[in-house]
Amino acid sequence: MNIKPLGKRAVIQRVEAEEKTTSGIILTGSAKEKPQYARILAVGVDEENELKVGDQVIYKQYSGTTVKIDGEEFIVIELEDILAIIE
């Protein structure tokens, strides 16, 4: 991947949603919600930023710009739309 975010932005990729609920019900493609958590692939320049490549994060629903490169989907998102780091 050759995307370098500018300014206070990051490039993230969604982590796939579970196909089975905790009670064991298998979800079909249309029943799955798009997850609001993702993995950081690249981070722009910001002195106050504590994110690094590889972090798993939770981000605001419906935020960012989705782009498709070589058949893969990425999201370019403002750093302020990233809500938390999953540890």
Backbone hydrogen bonds, N-H to C=O, Kabsch-Sander energy under -0.5 kcal/mol:
donor,donor_aa,acceptor,acceptor_aa,energy
4,K,2,N,-0.5
9,R,7,G,-1.3
10,A,77,I,-2.6
11,V,42,A,-2.7
12,I,10,A,-0.5
12,I,75,I,-2.9
13,Q,39,R,-1.9
15,V,37,Y,-2.0
21,T,25,I,-2.8
24,G,21,T,-1.7
27,L,19,E,-2.9
31,A,28,T,-0.7
32,K,28,T,-1.0
38,A,57,V,-2.3
39,R,13,Q,-2.5
40,I,55,D,-2.8
41,L,11,V,-3.3
42,A,11,V,-1.5
44,G,9,R,-3.1
46,D,44,G,-0.5
49,N,46,D,-1.3
54,G,40,I,-2.6
55,D,52,K,-2.0
56,Q,86,I,-0.6
57,V,38,A,-2.9
58,I,84,A,-2.4
59,Y,36,Q,-2.6
60,K,81,D,-2.5
63,S,60,K,-1.2
65,T,76,V,-2.5
67,V,74,F,-2.8
69,I,67,V,-0.5
69,I,72,E,-2.6
72,E,69,I,-2.2
74,F,67,V,-3.1
75,I,12,I,-2.7
76,V,65,T,-2.7
77,I,10,A,-2.7
77,I,75,I,-0.6
79,L,8,K,-2.5
81,D,78,E,-1.7
82,I,79,L,-1.5
83,L,58,I,-2.3
83,L,81,D,-0.6
84,A,58,I,-1.5
86,I,56,Q,-3.6
87,E,85,I,-0.6
